[in-house]
């Protein structure tokens, strides 16, 4: 059974420097949550990250529904914000990578993925939530698996079975004797490494960012005693700096995730020579 985060938090908030307790630094326990419903031992349960993912989906759907349910030629503020976000992903990522003709059909998926990932990241700095859902590897892994399925489907649909294998293995007769080695490397890179790094890149950044925020937040309270107060102030400043930096990273990671998804599909659509 995973430790109860409320108990961990209680221990951390009761602990100060010079009180005879060690620094209660963040660890894996900071990413484990007791079920809100169900039993963790049965693997059939509903916990805080799942709730945040569900709420994030509702917020995104609700936002775009409210913005576009009665679209106007001269948009209001909400419609303007929604159109700007939609157009940023469509023109700034999809069209730039796939082109307008090929990319248009993928715009809805890429827009939905961008805002979903961004929302899951943003929970990290939202009061009461304060947890980036994408720091749980299962969420980026599922999103990367969906992209992988689309990528493979497009590859074999566009080129056929043999052509698809050539596309994935970088087959090029002009390489001569090194062709077999190149094909093996490209195959493992495309089929195994790319989907793995696609998920891990998002997960690792959010995991590390949340850990740093926890570290400086806990340190601010831990040092708030005696001569440690001065150091607590410095640590609290770092909390503010890291929060601002996380805001930037959260958007960047959503952008990178979708950009890589588009680049994978672009490779699948490229004509084999």
C-alpha positions as semicolon CSV with decimal commas, in nm:
position;residue;x (nm);y (nm);z (nm)
1;X;0,000;0,000;0,000
2;X;0,138;0,343;-0,094
3;X;0,191;0,601;0,183
4;X;-0,084;0,851;0,247
5;X;0,032;1,191;0,111
6;X;-0,165;1,370;0,384
7;X;0,040;1,192;0,648
8;X;0,360;1,273;0,461
9;X;0,257;1,637;0,437
10;X;0,175;1,648;0,807
11;X;0,521;1,514;0,888
12;X;0,685;1,768;0,659
13;X;0,495;2,069;0,796
14;X;0,574;1,974;1,158
15;X;0,947;1,952;1,090
16;X;1,184;2,249;1,122
17;X;1,558;2,286;1,134
18;X;1,702;2,263;1,490
19;X;1,397;2,054;1,595
20;X;1,603;1,739;1,583
21;X;1,442;1,604;1,267
22;X;1,612;1,551;0,933
23;X;1,516;1,736;0,616
24;X;1,205;1,560;0,478
25;X;1,301;1,589;0,112
26;X;1,064;1,491;-0,169
27;X;1,085;1,144;-0,315
28;X;0,878;0,882;-0,490
29;X;0,622;0,910;-0,211
30;X;0,541;1,257;-0,348
31;X;0,404;1,093;-0,664
32;X;0,195;0,824;-0,493
33;X;-0,168;0,883;-0,398
34;X;-0,421;0,688;-0,199
35;X;-0,733;0,594;-0,400
36;X;-1,026;0,832;-0,382
37;X;-1,236;0,535;-0,482
38;X;-1,158;0,164;-0,505
39;X;-0,870;-0,047;-0,380
40;X;-0,509;0,008;-0,487
41;X;-0,425;-0,358;-0,424
42;X;-0,678;-0,466;-0,687
43;X;-0,548;-0,211;-0,943
44;X;-0,907;-0,096;-0,985
45;X;-0,926;0,249;-0,833
46;X;-0,960;0,621;-0,899
47;X;-0,703;0,861;-0,752
48;X;-0,606;1,228;-0,763
49;X;-0,406;1,223;-1,093
50;X;-0,698;1,046;-1,263
51;X;-0,939;1,304;-1,124
52;X;-0,718;1,589;-1,250
53;X;-0,696;1,427;-1,595
54;X;-1,075;1,399;-1,606
55;X;-1,125;1,757;-1,487
56;X;-0,867;1,875;-1,741
57;X;-1,061;1,709;-2,022
58;X;-1,387;1,866;-1,903
59;X;-1,225;2,211;-1,878
60;X;-1,082;2,192;-2,232
61;X;-1,406;2,066;-2,387
62;X;-1,607;2,321;-2,190
63;X;-1,377;2,606;-2,291
64;X;-1,391;2,537;-2,664
65;X;-1,762;2,461;-2,652
66;X;-1,830;2,792;-2,480
67;X;-1,604;2,975;-2,727
68;X;-1,750;2,826;-3,047
69;X;-2,109;2,730;-2,965
70;X;-2,226;3,061;-3,113
71;X;-1,936;3,179;-3,332
72;X;-1,944;3,536;-3,454
73;X;-1,780;3,705;-3,751
74;X;-1,643;3,962;-3,509
75;X;-1,532;3,735;-3,225
76;X;-1,575;3,814;-2,860
77;X;-1,289;3,783;-2,611
78;X;-1,342;3,412;-2,539
79;X;-1,378;3,321;-2,907
80;X;-1,071;3,528;-2,990
81;X;-0,859;3,346;-2,730
82;X;-0,984;3,006;-2,851
83;X;-0,922;3,096;-3,216
84;X;-0,572;3,219;-3,134
85;X;-0,487;2,894;-2,957
86;X;-0,637;2,681;-3,233
87;X;-0,462;2,882;-3,503
88;X;-0,129;2,865;-3,320
89;X;-0,131;2,485;-3,328
90;X;-0,275;2,464;-3,680
91;X;-0,044;2,712;-3,850
92;X;0,255;2,720;-3,615
93;X;0,295;2,344;-3,575
94;X;0,082;2,134;-3,812
95;X;0,106;2,343;-4,130
96;X;0,475;2,420;-4,070
97;X;0,554;2,048;-4,036
98;X;0,304;1,870;-4,261
99;X;0,194;2,143;-4,497
100;X;-0,161;2,272;-4,535
101;X;-0,284;2,001;-4,774
102;X;-0,157;1,699;-4,583
103;X;-0,185;1,850;-4,237
104;X;-0,545;1,973;-4,232
105;X;-0,690;1,631;-4,144
106;X;-0,460;1,605;-3,840
107;X;-0,537;1,952;-3,701
108;X;-0,823;1,844;-3,466
109;X;-0,613;1,568;-3,311
110;X;-0,305;1,787;-3,269
111;X;-0,503;2,076;-3,120
112;X;-0,674;1,843;-2,873
113;X;-0,342;1,679;-2,781
114;X;-0,165;2,014;-2,732
115;X;-0,425;2,158;-2,497
116;X;-0,474;1,830;-2,313
117;X;-0,100;1,796;-2,242
118;X;-0,074;2,163;-2,150
119;X;-0,367;2,135;-1,909
120;X;-0,224;1,825;-1,744
121;X;0,104;2,012;-1,701
122;X;-0,063;2,326;-1,565
123;X;-0,215;2,143;-1,270
124;X;0,131;2,163;-1,115
125;X;0,091;2,531;-1,025
126;X;-0,284;2,546;-0,967
127;X;-0,374;2,574;-0,594
128;X;-0,523;2,263;-0,433
129;X;-0,427;2,051;-0,735
130;X;-0,052;2,126;-0,734
131;X;0,046;1,816;-0,925
132;X;0,146;1,771;-1,293
133;X;-0,046;1,467;-1,416
134;X;0,214;1,402;-1,687
135;X;0,472;1,331;-1,415
136;X;0,300;0,991;-1,391
137;X;0,456;0,793;-1,678
138;X;0,129;0,615;-1,766
139;X;-0,027;0,933;-1,906
140;X;0,253;1,034;-2,147
141;X;0,294;0,666;-2,241
142;X;-0,070;0,634;-2,349
143;X;-0,054;0,960;-2,547
144;X;0,270;0,850;-2,714
145;X;0,111;0,511;-2,793
146;X;-0,180;0,684;-2,968
147;X;0,063;0,890;-3,176
148;X;0,263;0,575;-3,250
149;X;-0,049;0,392;-3,370
150;X;-0,140;0,682;-3,603
151;X;0,220;0,701;-3,728
152;X;0,240;0,329;-3,811
153;X;-0,107;0,330;-3,968
154;X;-0,022;0,622;-4,194
155;X;0,314;0,466;-4,287
156;X;0,172;0,136;-4,410
157;X;-0,142;0,291;-4,557
158;X;0,063;0,534;-4,766
159;X;0,342;0,300;-4,876
160;X;0,204;-0,052;-4,842
161;X;0,370;-0,325;-4,636
162;X;0,702;-0,344;-4,821
163;X;0,722;0,030;-4,879
164;X;0,635;0,092;-4,516
165;X;0,921;-0,129;-4,400
166;X;1,156;0,055;-4,635
167;X;1,034;0,384;-4,490
168;X;1,093;0,269;-4,133
169;X;1,434;0,119;-4,203
170;X;1,573;0,401;-4,418
171;X;1,628;0,170;-4,713
172;X;1,856;0,333;-4,972
173;X;2,048;0,126;-5,229
174;X;2,309;0,399;-5,267
175;X;2,441;0,322;-4,917
176;X;2,604;0,005;-5,046
177;X;2,771;-0,220;-4,788
178;X;2,658;-0,023;-4,484
179;X;2,292;-0,056;-4,582
180;X;2,217;-0,357;-4,352
181;X;2,366;-0,175;-4,051
182;X;2,174;0,143;-4,131
183;X;1,850;-0,051;-4,171
184;X;1,890;-0,221;-3,831
185;X;1,970;0,110;-3,658
186;X;1,681;0,292;-3,827
187;X;1,438;0,012;-3,749
188;X;1,516;0,012;-3,377
189;X;1,523;0,391;-3,372
190;X;1,181;0,428;-3,536
191;X;0,998;0,128;-3,393
192;X;1,133;0,125;-3,036
193;X;1,338;0,430;-2,941
194;X;1,123;0,712;-3,080
195;X;0,795;0,621;-2,905
196;X;0,987;0,559;-2,582
197;X;1,168;0,894;-2,588
198;X;0,847;1,068;-2,698
199;X;0,681;0,965;-2,371
200;X;0,986;0,992;-2,146
201;X;1,078;1,345;-2,260
202;X;0,745;1,481;-2,136
203;X;0,738;1,265;-1,823
204;X;1,097;1,341;-1,717
205;X;1,061;1,718;-1,754
206;X;0,741;1,730;-1,551
207;X;0,876;1,486;-1,291
208;X;1,195;1,689;-1,244
209;X;1,012;2,022;-1,235
210;X;0,766;1,906;-0,973
211;X;1,045;1,759;-0,762
212;X;1,234;2,091;-0,765
213;X;0,922;2,284;-0,671
214;X;0,861;2,047;-0,382
215;X;1,224;2,069;-0,275
216;X;1,227;2,448;-0,244
217;X;0,875;2,464;-0,097
218;X;0,955;2,213;0,177
219;X;1,292;2,379;0,238
220;X;1,122;2,717;0,286
221;X;0,916;2,577;0,572
222;X;1,189;2,356;0,712
223;X;1,433;2,649;0,743
224;X;1,172;2,879;0,900
225;X;1,325;2,859;1,247
226;X;1,602;3,052;1,423
227;X;1,886;3,170;1,200
228;X;1,747;2,956;0,919
229;X;1,483;3,222;0,847
230;X;1,720;3,410;0,613
231;X;1,779;3,092;0,413
232;X;1,405;3,024;0,412
233;X;1,356;3,358;0,237
234;X;1,603;3,264;-0,034
235;X;1,433;2,927;-0,075
236;X;1,093;3,095;-0,105
237;X;1,227;3,323;-0,377
238;X;1,340;3,010;-0,560
239;X;0,985;2,876;-0,530
240;X;0,858;3,184;-0,714
241;X;1,134;3,162;-0,976
242;X;1,077;2,790;-1,031
243;X;0,699;2,844;-1,059
244;X;0,753;3,103;-1,332
245;X;1,002;2,874;-1,505
246;X;0,756;2,583;-1,482
247;X;0,491;2,793;-1,655
248;X;0,728;2,828;-1,948
249;X;0,835;2,464;-1,949
250;X;0,476;2,339;-1,931
251;X;0,386;2,520;-2,253
252;X;0,713;2,421;-2,422
253;X;0,663;2,053;-2,342
254;X;0,312;2,057;-2,487
255;X;0,454;2,225;-2,798
256;X;0,741;1,976;-2,829
257;X;0,514;1,675;-2,780
258;X;0,285;1,783;-3,064
259;X;0,575;1,895;-3,283
260;X;0,735;1,550;-3,254
261;X;0,400;1,384;-3,328
262;X;0,375;1,592;-3,647
263;X;0,734;1,512;-3,744
264;X;0,666;1,138;-3,707
265;X;0,363;1,163;-3,934
266;X;0,556;1,381;-4,177
267;X;0,815;1,103;-4,205
268;X;0,538;0,854;-4,269
269;X;0,394;1,067;-4,549
270;X;0,730;1,134;-4,714
271;X;0,785;0,957;-5,045
272;X;1,048;0,684;-5,033
273;X;1,340;0,722;-5,274
